Amino acid sequence: MKNITTFLLLLLTANSFAQLTIKPTNEEVGSNTDNTYIYVDGTVLYVKESTNFTKNNDTEIANLYLRNEAQLIQGTTGLSNNEGNGTMSVFQEGTADNYEYNYWASPVGVLGNSDPAGNTSFGIASLSFPNSRLKSDATQLTNGYNGSANPLTISKYWIWKFINTGTSGYANWIHVQENQTINAGEGFTMKGTSGTDATMIHGVVNNPGSAQRYDFRGRPNDGTITVATATDYDEIILIGNPYPSAINLNYFLLENSKNANASTTEFVDNTCTNGALIERRNATTGIAYFWDMDNSVNSHNISEYSGGYGAYAPNGTDCNSLGTYAPPTFYMYNNDGEVIEGSGEPQAAGSDIYRAFLPIGQGFFIDAPDLSTGDSPIDYPIEAIQFKNTHRVFVKEGDDNFSYFDRHSNQETAVSNTIENLVDSDYVVPKLRLNIAFDDLYTRQVVLAFNENASKNIEVAMDALNFDGISSDAGFLHNNNSYIIDTRPFDINDRLPLYLNLSSQRSLSFKINNFENFDTENVYIYDKQTEIYHPIKNSYFYITLPAGNYSERFELTFKDSEEDLEVSEEIASSFDVIQNNTNAQLTILNPLQENLKFVEVYDMTGKRVLFQGNLGNQSQYNFSTSQLAESVYVVKISTTDNITTTKKISIFQRR
């Protein structure tokens, strides 16, 4: 057996192939017939054009092995010309047990008896699990709901795809099962397995628990891969990385989206297009959506699921920006697959850069262009989604290059450490993250990213629509819709309206979660009804609101109006507010005898319960609070010079 092991350290012409042909010589080697393969360990193999693999005499021996994060990149500029009946083998590990989904795409196609050159379709029946560096055992399939690790048994019930449905409805998933009908570039769902498999290769076991390794064997996908043309605006499509290498997610999303005035974009970095102009396609909104689930839920009943979608935006026209990721908030679902209120903090809160490069096998959703972006379906018809070899890059998972398959248990720590090391890097997009908590049950995190080349309007590849909003939810308000990523130039005078809709009474809290490569002196939530600025950079703003839509009421700002008027801190702090609960009396002391325009009192829902205007410049004012219920209230004092201060009081009965 001929074993050609390659350790290519640099992607240089001297260490690459114009074409790659691997086939047995059929010479007798001892008592065995010869088999030939290339074994790539931990590095990249570059083939400028096509591959041609011929099946070995021992059919369990593949022609090309990619091991220990090794990857294959090809330079074909058109359709794939890969041919032959031989196979490539590449590993990928899932991150789900038998109750949870990963979203997948295959880097290989399954071979038939007489497939012509090019990419072929895929089915899970061709998956296997390794028993050595070279050989793998065929997977078993079950009609039951639970898969298992040893021997690898996959439940075919959970294999679905969502493409060319013309809708975003849950009921329009396409049941694939074991059929070989998953085309290159199409995504599919697959649940993981229960149990463990201690077989170890390159220091990694097949399944230590909830992390099943799969061996993808077949013809490597290559060339320009056209996935689908959406049949309607706002249609969602499940797609995925179709190559046996990582892809630059920014590059893919930018090429597959365009604003009305952006037909081309010039990338000046050599790792993108060597400074050439690229054509942008009106195929998506330029946002990728990633599914994640709560792994503590052990049920196949959809009404017990807890999961959600995170969103990734390239944040402009830079292939090398780490972009912006808004983590998912976990929701519950009813039996019809509709989102309802759920529970859980946003996942991987405070970390977003790990989506910049998609690893082998990663699936994700995209959204077809929406009329609300300002694009016209007449002037800009929807185009097909395309993956290209130019999107491919050699990036290992788990490196500081920020490539992870779905979500790993150690991911948040690793990425947080990386952010800490890169806070001054040009690659980290300046941003702030705002957490909005609902009754301490779940938190919606929204991200405000800054790009001087952006506008304040909705733009593709910059602003992310809330993909799975629920009846009580929040975001940035644009065109009556909720956005979880808003990208714009920084303007200290900005006033960003917030989307807020409540299906029932909710106790809310607002606070800045963190800043990345950015800071500002103040951040406020401005309540237009009470005209109060609530600081949220280092403190919480709490409010309880009844059911209703409050999308015109709250704004995110960086300074209050009094800063523009150079408010005197001495005057604002001179007032003293005293609540005498024995006498049910509110006293305001005005030692500097400022002219008061009004005094207002608000309850915690924002309702004004007391107002007195034109108060003059007395040194003391008294107001009865006997009509107010026991609760916490906000007292707002405003002078005729527009100096404003607020104080909290507690009203209760003396017993």
VEXDREN-2710 file (C-alpha; in Angstrom, 1 decimal):
% VEXDREN-2710
k/r/px/py/pz
1/MET/0.0/0.0/0.0
2/LYS/1.4/3.4/-1.0
3/ASN/0.9/6.0/1.7
4/ILE/1.7/9.6/0.6
5/THR/1.6/11.7/3.8
6/THR/1.8/15.4/3.3
7/PHE/2.7/18.1/5.8
8/LEU/2.1/21.2/3.7
9/LEU/3.0/24.2/5.9
10/LEU/2.4/27.1/3.5
11/LEU/0.0/27.5/0.6
12/LEU/2.7/27.9/-2.0
13/THR/2.8/26.8/-5.6
14/ALA/5.6/24.5/-4.8
15/ASN/3.4/22.7/-2.3
16/SER/0.3/22.5/-4.4
17/PHE/-1.1/20.7/-7.4
18/ALA/-2.4/22.0/-10.7
19/GLN/-4.5/18.8/-10.9
20/LEU/-4.6/15.9/-8.4
21/THR/-5.0/12.3/-9.6
22/ILE/-4.9/9.5/-7.1
23/LYS/-5.4/5.9/-8.2
24/PRO/-4.0/2.5/-7.4
25/THR/-1.2/1.1/-9.6
26/ASN/-2.7/-2.4/-9.3
27/GLU/0.8/-3.7/-8.6
28/GLU/1.1/-6.7/-6.2
29/VAL/2.6/-5.6/-2.9
30/GLY/3.4/-8.8/-1.0
31/SER/0.1/-10.7/-0.9
32/ASN/-2.0/-7.6/-1.3
33/THR/-3.1/-5.6/-4.3
34/ASP/-1.8/-2.0/-4.1
35/ASN/-3.8/0.8/-2.8
36/THR/-2.8/4.5/-2.9
37/TYR/-3.9/7.4/-0.8
38/ILE/-2.8/10.9/0.4
39/TYR/-3.0/11.5/4.1
40/VAL/-3.1/15.2/5.0
41/ASP/-2.5/15.9/8.7
42/GLY/-3.3/19.3/10.2
43/THR/-2.6/21.5/7.2
44/VAL/-4.0/22.5/3.8
45/LEU/-3.8/20.8/0.5
46/TYR/-4.3/23.2/-2.5
47/VAL/-5.4/22.0/-5.9
48/LYS/-5.6/24.6/-8.6
49/GLU/-8.0/22.8/-10.9
50/SER/-9.8/19.4/-10.6
51/THR/-9.3/16.1/-8.8
52/ASN/-9.7/12.6/-10.2
53/PHE/-9.8/9.8/-7.7
54/THR/-10.0/6.1/-8.6
55/LYS/-11.5/3.7/-6.1
56/ASN/-8.9/1.5/-4.3
57/ASN/-8.9/-2.3/-4.5
58/ASP/-9.6/-2.3/-0.8
59/THR/-12.8/-0.2/-1.0
60/GLU/-12.5/0.7/2.7
61/ILE/-9.4/2.7/1.9
62/ALA/-10.2/6.3/0.6
63/ASN/-8.0/8.1/-1.8
64/LEU/-7.6/11.3/0.2
65/TYR/-7.7/11.8/4.0
66/LEU/-8.2/15.1/5.7
67/ARG/-7.3/14.6/9.4
68/ASN/-6.6/16.7/12.4
69/GLU/-8.3/19.9/11.0
70/ALA/-6.7/19.4/7.5
71/GLN/-8.6/21.0/4.7
72/LEU/-8.8/20.9/0.8
73/ILE/-9.0/24.1/-1.2
74/GLN/-9.4/24.2/-4.9
75/GLY/-9.0/27.1/-7.3
76/THR/-11.6/26.2/-10.0
77/THR/-13.4/29.3/-11.2
78/GLY/-16.4/27.7/-12.8
79/LEU/-18.4/24.5/-12.2
80/SER/-16.7/21.5/-10.6
81/ASN/-14.8/19.1/-12.8
82/ASN/-13.9/16.7/-10.0
83/GLU/-14.4/13.2/-11.2
84/GLY/-13.7/9.5/-10.6
85/ASN/-15.3/6.8/-8.4
86/GLY/-12.8/7.2/-5.6
87/THR/-13.5/9.1/-2.3
88/MET/-12.2/11.7/0.1
89/SER/-12.7/11.2/3.9
90/VAL/-13.1/14.2/6.3
91/PHE/-14.2/14.2/9.9
92/GLN/-16.5/16.6/11.6
93/GLU/-17.9/16.6/15.1
94/GLY/-21.5/17.6/16.1
95/THR/-22.4/19.3/19.3
96/ALA/-25.8/17.7/20.0
97/ASP/-27.1/14.7/21.8
98/ASN/-30.0/12.6/20.6
99/TYR/-32.5/15.3/21.7
100/GLU/-31.0/18.3/20.0
101/TYR/-30.4/19.5/16.4
102/ASN/-27.3/20.6/14.6
103/TYR/-27.7/22.3/11.2
104/TRP/-25.4/20.6/8.7
105/ALA/-24.2/20.7/5.1
106/SER/-22.1/18.0/3.4
107/PRO/-18.6/18.7/2.0
108/VAL/-18.9/15.7/-0.3
109/GLY/-21.4/14.0/-2.6
110/VAL/-22.4/10.4/-2.6
111/LEU/-21.1/8.4/-5.6
112/GLY/-23.3/6.2/-7.8
113/ASN/-22.2/3.7/-10.4
114/SER/-21.7/6.1/-13.2
115/ASP/-21.7/9.7/-12.0
116/PRO/-20.4/12.2/-14.5
117/ALA/-17.9/14.8/-13.4
118/GLY/-19.1/17.5/-11.0
119/ASN/-20.8/17.7/-7.6
120/THR/-23.3/15.1/-6.6
121/SER/-26.1/15.0/-4.0
122/PHE/-25.8/13.6/-0.5
123/GLY/-27.7/11.4/2.0
124/ILE/-27.0/10.4/5.6
125/ALA/-26.9/6.7/4.7
126/SER/-23.4/7.4/3.4
127/LEU/-22.1/8.7/6.8
128/SER/-19.8/6.4/8.8
129/PHE/-17.8/6.5/12.0
130/PRO/-14.1/5.7/12.2
131/ASN/-12.6/2.6/13.8
132/SER/-9.0/3.6/12.8
133/ARG/-7.1/6.4/11.0
134/LEU/-8.1/5.0/7.6
135/LYS/-11.2/2.9/8.0
136/SER/-14.7/3.5/9.2
137/ASP/-17.8/1.5/9.9
138/ALA/-21.1/2.2/8.0
139/THR/-23.7/4.0/10.0
140/GLN/-27.0/2.3/10.9
141/LEU/-30.3/4.0/10.5
142/THR/-33.4/3.7/12.7
143/ASN/-37.0/4.6/12.3
144/GLY/-37.1/5.4/16.0
145/TYR/-36.5/8.9/17.5
146/ASN/-33.2/8.2/19.3
147/GLY/-29.8/7.7/17.7
148/SER/-26.9/6.1/19.5
149/ALA/-23.1/6.4/19.4
150/ASN/-21.8/2.9/19.4
151/PRO/-22.4/1.5/16.9
152/LEU/-23.3/4.8/15.2
153/THR/-27.1/4.8/14.7
154/ILE/-28.8/7.8/13.2
155/SER/-32.5/8.5/13.5
156/LYS/-33.6/9.3/10.0
157/TYR/-36.8/10.9/11.3
158/TRP/-34.9/14.1/12.2
159/ILE/-33.4/14.7/8.7
160/TRP/-35.1/17.7/7.1
161/LYS/-34.2/20.5/4.8
162/PHE/-35.9/23.9/4.1
163/ILE/-35.3/25.2/0.6
164/ASN/-37.4/26.5/-2.3
165/THR/-40.6/26.4/-0.2
166/GLY/-41.7/29.9/-1.1
167/THR/-42.5/30.6/2.5
168/SER/-41.1/30.9/6.0
169/GLY/-43.7/28.7/7.6
170/TYR/-42.7/25.9/10.0
171/ALA/-44.9/23.4/8.3
172/ASN/-43.0/23.6/5.0
173/TRP/-39.9/21.7/6.1
174/ILE/-39.0/18.9/3.6
175/HIS/-38.6/15.5/5.1
176/VAL/-35.5/13.9/3.6
177/GLN/-34.9/10.9/5.9
178/GLU/-32.2/8.7/4.3
179/ASN/-32.8/9.8/0.7
180/GLN/-29.9/11.1/-1.3
181/THR/-31.6/14.4/-2.2
182/ILE/-29.5/16.9/-0.3
183/ASN/-27.8/18.9/-3.0
184/ALA/-24.4/20.6/-2.6
185/GLY/-24.9/23.8/-0.6
186/GLU/-28.2/22.8/0.9
187/GLY/-28.4/22.5/4.7
188/PHE/-30.2/19.8/6.7
189/THR/-31.1/19.1/10.3
190/MET/-29.8/16.1/12.1
191/LYS/-30.1/15.2/15.8
192/GLY/-27.1/13.8/17.6
193/THR/-26.7/10.5/19.5
194/SER/-26.9/9.1/23.0
195/GLY/-24.1/7.2/24.7
196/THR/-20.4/7.4/24.1
197/ASP/-17.8/5.8/21.8
198/ALA/-14.2/5.8/23.2
199/THR/-12.4/5.1/19.9
200/MET/-9.7/7.7/19.7
201/ILE/-8.0/9.2/16.6
202/HIS/-5.6/12.1/16.7
203/GLY/-6.3/12.6/20.4
204/VAL/-10.1/13.0/19.9
205/VAL/-12.6/10.3/20.8
206/ASN/-15.5/9.5/18.5
207/ASN/-18.1/10.6/21.1
208/PRO/-17.2/11.6/24.6
209/GLY/-20.9/12.4/25.1
210/SER/-23.1/14.8/23.1
211/ALA/-20.3/15.3/20.5
212/GLN/-20.7/12.7/17.8
213/ARG/-17.9/12.4/15.2
214/TYR/-19.0/11.7/11.6
215/ASP/-16.9/10.5/8.7
216/PHE/-18.0/12.2/5.4
217/ARG/-16.8/10.1/2.5
218/GLY/-17.5/10.8/-1.1
219/ARG/-16.4/13.1/-4.0
220/PRO/-15.3/16.5/-2.7
221/ASN/-17.5/19.4/-3.6
222/ASP/-15.8/22.1/-5.7
223/GLY/-16.4/25.1/-7.9
224/THR/-19.3/27.6/-8.1
225/ILE/-22.3/26.0/-6.4
226/THR/-25.7/27.6/-7.0
227/VAL/-28.1/26.7/-4.3
228/ALA/-31.5/28.2/-5.0
229/THR/-33.4/31.3/-6.1
230/ALA/-35.9/32.4/-3.6
231/THR/-39.4/32.4/-5.0
232/ASP/-40.6/35.3/-2.9
233/TYR/-39.2/38.2/-0.8
234/ASP/-38.6/37.3/2.9
235/GLU/-38.4/33.6/2.1
236/ILE/-36.0/31.7/4.3
237/ILE/-33.6/29.0/3.1
238/LEU/-31.5/26.6/5.0
239/ILE/-28.0/26.3/3.4
240/GLY/-24.5/25.5/4.5
241/ASN/-20.8/25.4/3.8
242/PRO/-20.5/22.9/0.9
243/TYR/-16.7/22.6/0.8
244/PRO/-14.1/20.5/2.7
245/SER/-12.6/23.7/4.0
246/ALA/-13.7/26.7/6.0
247/ILE/-15.2/29.7/4.2
248/ASN/-15.0/33.4/4.9
249/LEU/-18.5/34.1/5.9
250/ASN/-18.2/37.9/5.3
251/TYR/-17.1/37.3/1.8
252/PHE/-19.9/34.9/1.1
253/LEU/-22.6/37.2/2.6
254/LEU/-21.3/40.3/0.9
255/GLU/-21.2/38.7/-2.6
256/ASN/-24.7/37.4/-2.1
257/SER/-26.4/40.7/-1.1
258/LYS/-26.5/44.2/-2.4
259/ASN/-28.2/47.5/-1.6
260/ALA/-30.0/49.4/-4.4
261/ASN/-26.9/51.5/-5.1
262/ALA/-24.3/48.8/-4.6
263/SER/-23.6/46.7/-7.7
264/THR/-19.9/46.2/-7.0
265/THR/-17.6/46.5/-4.1
266/GLU/-13.8/46.7/-4.1
267/PHE/-11.9/44.7/-1.6
268/VAL/-8.4/45.9/-1.2
269/ASP/-7.1/43.1/1.0
270/ASN/-5.3/40.3/-0.9
271/THR/-7.0/37.6/1.1
272/CYS/-10.3/38.5/-0.5
273/THR/-10.1/39.3/-4.2
274/ASN/-6.6/40.8/-4.8
275/GLY/-8.1/44.2/-5.1
276/ALA/-10.5/43.3/-7.9
277/LEU/-14.1/44.4/-8.2
278/ILE/-16.6/41.7/-7.4
279/GLU/-20.2/41.6/-8.4
280/ARG/-22.8/41.7/-5.6
281/ARG/-25.9/39.6/-6.0
282/ASN/-29.4/40.4/-4.8
283/ALA/-29.8/37.0/-3.3
284/THR/-30.0/37.5/0.5
285/THR/-30.2/40.2/3.1
286/GLY/-26.6/39.6/3.9
287/ILE/-27.3/38.1/7.3
288/ALA/-26.7/34.6/8.5
289/TYR/-28.9/33.0/11.2
290/PHE/-27.7/30.2/13.4
291/TRP/-29.8/27.8/15.4
292/ASP/-28.9/26.8/19.0
293/MET/-30.8/24.8/21.7
294/ASP/-30.8/24.4/25.4
295/ASN/-29.0/21.1/25.9
296/SER/-30.6/20.6/29.3
297/VAL/-34.0/19.8/27.6
298/ASN/-34.3/16.1/27.1
299/SER/-37.4/15.7/25.0
300/HIS/-38.4/15.2/21.4
301/ASN/-41.7/17.1/22.0
302/ILE/-41.5/20.4/20.2
303/SER/-43.6/22.1/22.9
304/GLU/-40.7/21.4/25.3
305/TYR/-38.0/22.7/23.0
306/SER/-36.0/25.7/24.1
307/GLY/-34.0/27.3/21.4
308/GLY/-33.5/30.3/19.2
309/TYR/-31.5/31.9/16.3
310/GLY/-28.4/34.1/16.6
311/ALA/-27.6/36.5/13.8
312/TYR/-24.3/37.4/12.1
313/ALA/-23.8/40.6/10.1
314/PRO/-20.5/41.3/8.1
315/ASN/-20.9/45.0/9.2
316/GLY/-19.9/46.5/5.9
317/THR/-17.7/45.7/3.0
318/ASP/-14.6/44.4/4.7
319/CYS/-13.9/40.7/4.2
320/ASN/-11.6/40.6/7.2
321/SER/-13.8/42.3/9.7
322/LEU/-14.9/40.0/12.5
323/GLY/-18.4/41.2/12.0
324/THR/-21.2/41.4/14.5
325/TYR/-23.0/38.5/16.1
326/ALA/-26.2/38.8/18.2
327/PRO/-26.5/35.6/20.3
328/PRO/-29.8/33.8/20.4
329/THR/-32.4/34.1/23.1
330/PHE/-33.9/30.7/23.9
331/TYR/-37.7/30.5/23.4
332/MET/-40.3/27.8/23.9
333/TYR/-42.4/26.5/21.0
334/ASN/-46.0/25.2/20.7
335/ASN/-46.9/22.0/18.9
336/ASP/-47.3/23.9/15.6
337/GLY/-43.8/25.2/15.8
338/GLU/-44.8/28.7/16.6
339/VAL/-42.6/30.7/19.0
340/ILE/-43.9/31.5/22.4
341/GLU/-42.4/33.0/25.6
342/GLY/-39.6/30.9/27.0
343/SER/-36.7/31.2/29.3
344/GLY/-33.0/31.6/29.3
345/GLU/-30.2/34.2/29.0
346/PRO/-28.8/34.9/25.5
347/GLN/-26.2/32.3/24.7
348/ALA/-22.5/33.3/24.4
349/ALA/-23.5/36.8/25.5
350/GLY/-20.6/39.2/25.0
351/SER/-18.9/37.1/22.3
352/ASP/-19.5/37.3/18.6
353/ILE/-16.4/36.9/16.6
354/TYR/-16.4/33.1/16.3
355/ARG/-18.9/33.2/13.3
356/ALA/-16.4/35.0/11.1
357/PHE/-15.4/31.8/9.4
358/LEU/-17.6/28.8/8.8
359/PRO/-16.1/25.4/9.5
360/ILE/-16.7/22.3/7.4
361/GLY/-20.3/21.1/7.6
362/GLN/-21.9/24.1/9.2
363/GLY/-25.5/24.9/8.2
364/PHE/-27.3/28.2/8.6
365/PHE/-30.4/30.1/7.5
366/ILE/-30.5/33.1/5.2
367/ASP/-33.4/35.4/4.4
368/ALA/-34.3/36.5/0.9
369/PRO/-34.3/40.3/0.3
370/ASP/-37.2/42.0/1.9
371/LEU/-39.1/45.0/0.4
372/SER/-38.6/46.8/3.7
373/THR/-34.9/47.2/2.8
374/GLY/-35.9/49.6/0.1
375/ASP/-35.0/47.2/-2.8
376/SER/-37.4/47.1/-5.7
377/PRO/-38.4/43.6/-7.0
378/ILE/-38.8/45.1/-10.4
379/ASP/-35.4/46.9/-10.6
380/TYR/-33.6/44.2/-8.5
381/PRO/-35.0/40.7/-9.1
382/ILE/-34.0/38.1/-6.6
383/GLU/-30.9/36.2/-7.8
384/ALA/-29.7/32.7/-6.9
385/ILE/-27.3/32.1/-4.0
386/GLN/-23.8/31.1/-5.0
387/PHE/-20.9/29.6/-3.1
388/LYS/-17.5/30.1/-4.8
389/ASN/-14.0/28.7/-4.3
390/THR/-12.9/32.3/-3.7
391/HIS/-14.8/32.2/-0.5
392/ARG/-12.7/29.3/0.8
393/VAL/-10.0/29.8/3.4
394/PHE/-7.8/27.6/5.5
395/VAL/-8.9/28.3/9.1
396/LYS/-8.8/25.6/11.8
397/GLU/-11.6/25.3/14.3
398/GLY/-10.9/26.5/17.8
399/ASP/-7.9/28.6/16.8
400/ASP/-7.7/32.3/17.4
401/ASN/-9.1/32.5/13.9
402/PHE/-12.6/32.2/15.3
403/SER/-14.1/29.2/13.6
404/TYR/-16.4/26.9/15.6
405/PHE/-19.0/24.3/14.5
406/ASP/-22.2/25.4/16.2
407/ARG/-21.6/25.9/19.9
408/HIS/-19.0/24.2/22.1
409/SER/-19.0/24.0/25.9
410/ASN/-15.6/25.8/26.1
411/GLN/-16.4/28.3/23.4
412/GLU/-17.5/31.3/25.5
413/THR/-14.4/31.3/27.6
414/ALA/-12.1/30.9/24.6
415/VAL/-13.8/33.6/22.7
416/SER/-14.0/36.0/25.6
417/ASN/-10.2/35.7/26.2
418/THR/-9.7/36.4/22.5
419/ILE/-11.8/39.5/22.6
420/GLU/-9.9/40.7/25.6
421/ASN/-6.7/40.4/23.6
422/LEU/-8.1/42.2/20.6
423/VAL/-10.0/45.1/22.1
424/ASP/-7.8/47.6/20.2
425/SER/-7.7/45.6/17.0
426/ASP/-9.0/47.0/13.8
427/TYR/-10.6/43.7/13.1
428/VAL/-13.0/44.0/16.1
429/VAL/-16.0/46.1/15.1
430/PRO/-16.8/48.8/17.6
431/LYS/-20.1/48.0/19.3
432/LEU/-22.1/48.0/22.4
433/ARG/-24.5/45.3/23.6
434/LEU/-27.8/46.1/25.3
435/ASN/-29.6/43.5/27.4
436/ILE/-33.3/43.7/27.9
437/ALA/-34.7/41.3/30.4
438/PHE/-38.3/40.2/30.6
439/ASP/-39.5/39.2/34.1
440/ASP/-36.1/37.6/34.8
441/LEU/-37.3/34.8/32.5
442/TYR/-35.4/35.5/29.3
443/THR/-33.2/38.3/27.9
444/ARG/-33.1/39.8/24.5
445/GLN/-29.6/41.1/23.6
446/VAL/-29.4/43.6/20.8
447/VAL/-26.2/44.9/19.3
448/LEU/-25.4/48.5/18.1
449/ALA/-22.3/48.3/15.8
450/PHE/-20.5/51.3/14.4
451/ASN/-19.2/51.8/10.8
452/GLU/-18.5/55.2/9.4
453/ASN/-19.4/53.9/5.9
454/ALA/-22.8/52.9/7.0
455/SER/-26.0/54.9/7.0
456/LYS/-28.7/55.2/9.6
457/ASN/-31.2/53.3/7.3
458/ILE/-31.5/49.6/6.9
459/GLU/-28.7/48.2/4.7
460/VAL/-28.0/44.6/3.6
461/ALA/-25.1/42.8/5.4
462/MET/-25.2/45.4/8.2
463/ASP/-28.6/45.3/9.9
464/ALA/-30.2/42.1/11.1
465/LEU/-34.0/41.6/11.4
466/ASN/-35.2/39.7/14.4
467/PHE/-35.6/36.3/12.9
468/ASP/-37.9/34.7/15.4
469/GLY/-39.4/37.4/17.5
470/ILE/-42.1/36.5/20.0
471/SER/-45.1/38.3/21.4
472/SER/-43.1/40.0/24.2
473/ASP/-39.9/41.1/22.6
474/ALA/-37.6/44.1/22.0
475/GLY/-35.1/45.4/19.5
476/PHE/-34.2/48.5/17.5
477/LEU/-37.1/50.0/15.6
478/HIS/-37.0/50.3/11.8
479/ASN/-40.0/50.5/9.6
480/ASN/-42.2/49.1/12.4
481/ASN/-40.0/46.0/12.6
482/SER/-37.6/44.8/15.3
483/TYR/-33.9/44.5/14.5
484/ILE/-31.3/42.8/16.8
485/ILE/-28.3/44.3/15.0
486/ASP/-28.2/48.0/14.0
487/THR/-25.0/49.2/12.1
488/ARG/-24.5/52.9/11.7
489/PRO/-21.8/55.6/12.0
490/PHE/-21.4/56.8/15.6
491/ASP/-23.1/60.0/16.4
492/ILE/-23.3/61.2/20.0
493/ASN/-26.5/63.1/19.2
494/ASP/-28.2/59.9/17.9
495/ARG/-31.6/58.9/19.4
496/LEU/-32.4/55.3/18.5
497/PRO/-36.1/54.3/18.9
498/LEU/-36.6/50.9/20.4
499/TYR/-39.1/48.3/19.4
500/LEU/-41.0/47.0/22.4
501/ASN/-44.1/44.9/22.3
502/LEU/-45.7/43.1/25.3
503/SER/-48.4/40.5/25.1
504/SER/-49.0/40.7/28.9
505/GLN/-47.7/42.8/31.8
506/ARG/-43.9/42.5/32.1
507/SER/-41.3/43.7/34.5
508/LEU/-38.4/44.9/32.3
509/SER/-34.8/45.8/33.0
510/PHE/-32.4/47.6/30.6
511/LYS/-28.6/47.6/31.0
512/ILE/-25.5/47.8/28.8
513/ASN/-24.0/44.3/28.8
514/ASN/-20.5/45.3/27.5
515/PHE/-18.6/47.5/25.0
516/GLU/-16.2/46.0/22.4
517/ASN/-13.5/48.3/21.0
518/PHE/-15.6/51.2/21.9
519/ASP/-16.6/53.3/24.9
520/THR/-18.7/56.4/25.6
521/GLU/-19.2/58.5/28.7
522/ASN/-22.9/57.9/29.0
523/VAL/-25.7/55.7/27.7
524/TYR/-29.4/56.3/28.5
525/ILE/-32.8/55.0/27.9
526/TYR/-35.0/58.0/27.3
527/ASP/-38.7/57.6/28.3
528/LYS/-40.5/60.1/26.0
529/GLN/-43.7/59.8/28.1
530/THR/-42.0/60.8/31.4
531/GLU/-39.2/62.8/29.7
532/ILE/-36.7/61.1/32.0
533/TYR/-33.3/59.9/31.0
534/HIS/-32.3/56.6/32.7
535/PRO/-28.6/55.9/32.8
536/ILE/-27.8/52.3/31.8
537/LYS/-24.0/52.2/31.3
538/ASN/-23.3/51.1/34.9
539/SER/-26.8/50.7/36.4
540/TYR/-30.2/49.2/35.5
541/PHE/-33.4/50.9/34.4
542/TYR/-36.4/49.0/35.7
543/ILE/-40.0/49.5/34.6
544/THR/-43.2/47.4/34.7
545/LEU/-45.6/47.9/31.8
546/PRO/-49.0/46.4/31.0
547/ALA/-49.6/44.6/27.7
548/GLY/-49.3/46.9/24.7
549/ASN/-46.9/48.2/22.0
550/TYR/-44.4/50.8/23.2
551/SER/-42.4/51.2/20.1
552/GLU/-42.7/55.0/20.0
553/ARG/-41.9/55.5/23.7
554/PHE/-38.3/54.6/24.5
555/GLU/-35.0/55.7/22.8
556/LEU/-31.4/54.8/23.3
557/THR/-29.2/57.9/23.6
558/PHE/-25.7/58.9/24.5
559/LYS/-26.4/62.1/26.3
560/ASP/-29.4/63.8/27.9
561/SER/-30.8/67.1/26.7
562/GLU/-29.4/68.8/29.8
563/GLU/-25.9/68.1/28.7
564/ASP/-26.4/70.2/25.6
565/LEU/-27.5/73.1/27.9
566/GLU/-24.5/72.7/30.2
567/VAL/-26.5/71.8/33.3
568/SER/-25.1/72.9/36.6
569/GLU/-24.5/69.8/38.7
570/GLU/-24.5/72.0/41.8
571/ILE/-28.1/73.1/41.2
572/ALA/-29.3/69.7/40.2
573/SER/-27.9/68.1/43.3
574/SER/-29.1/70.8/45.7
575/PHE/-32.7/69.6/45.8
576/ASP/-33.6/67.3/48.6
577/VAL/-36.7/65.1/48.4
578/ILE/-38.2/63.7/51.6
579/GLN/-41.1/61.3/51.9
580/ASN/-42.9/61.4/55.3
581/ASN/-45.0/58.3/55.4
582/THR/-46.3/59.1/58.9
583/ASN/-48.0/62.2/57.6
584/ALA/-48.4/61.0/53.9
585/GLN/-46.5/64.0/52.7
586/LEU/-43.8/64.6/50.1
587/THR/-41.4/67.5/50.9
588/ILE/-39.0/69.1/48.3
589/LEU/-36.3/71.4/49.7
590/ASN/-35.0/74.1/47.3
591/PRO/-32.2/75.7/49.3
592/LEU/-30.9/77.8/46.3
593/GLN/-34.4/79.0/45.6
594/GLU/-34.4/78.2/42.0
595/ASN/-37.5/78.9/39.9
596/LEU/-39.3/75.6/39.5
597/LYS/-41.2/75.0/36.3
598/PHE/-42.9/71.9/37.6
599/VAL/-42.8/68.8/39.9
600/GLU/-44.0/65.5/38.6
601/VAL/-44.4/62.0/40.2
602/TYR/-44.5/58.8/38.2
603/ASP/-45.2/55.3/39.2
604/MET/-43.0/52.4/38.0
605/THR/-45.2/51.8/35.0
606/GLY/-44.4/55.3/33.8
607/LYS/-47.8/56.7/34.6
608/ARG/-47.8/60.3/35.9
609/VAL/-49.7/60.4/39.2
610/LEU/-49.0/63.9/40.4
611/PHE/-48.2/67.2/38.7
612/GLN/-47.8/70.8/40.0
613/GLY/-46.6/73.6/37.7
614/ASN/-45.5/77.2/38.0
615/LEU/-44.2/76.8/41.5
616/GLY/-42.0/79.9/41.8
617/ASN/-38.8/80.0/43.9
618/GLN/-39.9/78.9/47.4
619/SER/-37.4/77.2/49.6
620/GLN/-39.8/74.3/50.4
621/TYR/-42.8/72.6/48.8
622/ASN/-45.2/70.1/50.4
623/PHE/-47.4/67.7/48.5
624/SER/-49.9/65.2/49.9
625/THR/-49.3/61.5/48.9
626/SER/-52.3/60.1/50.8
627/GLN/-54.0/59.2/47.5
628/LEU/-51.0/57.1/46.3
629/ALA/-50.8/53.4/46.8
630/GLU/-47.8/51.7/48.5
631/SER/-45.1/51.5/45.9
632/VAL/-41.9/53.0/44.6
633/TYR/-42.2/56.3/42.7
634/VAL/-40.0/58.7/40.7
635/VAL/-40.1/62.4/41.5
636/LYS/-39.0/64.7/38.6
637/ILE/-38.1/68.3/39.4
638/SER/-37.6/70.8/36.5
639/THR/-36.5/74.4/36.7
640/THR/-37.4/77.2/34.4
641/ASP/-33.8/77.0/33.1
642/ASN/-34.4/73.4/32.1
643/ILE/-32.3/71.9/34.9
644/THR/-33.9/68.6/35.7
645/THR/-33.3/66.0/38.4
646/THR/-35.1/62.8/39.5
647/LYS/-35.3/61.1/42.8
648/LYS/-36.9/57.9/44.0
649/ILE/-39.3/57.6/47.0
650/SER/-41.0/54.7/48.7
651/ILE/-44.6/55.1/49.9
652/PHE/-45.9/52.7/52.6
653/GLN/-48.2/52.8/55.6
654/ARG/-46.7/53.1/59.0
655/ARG/-47.9/50.2/61.2
END
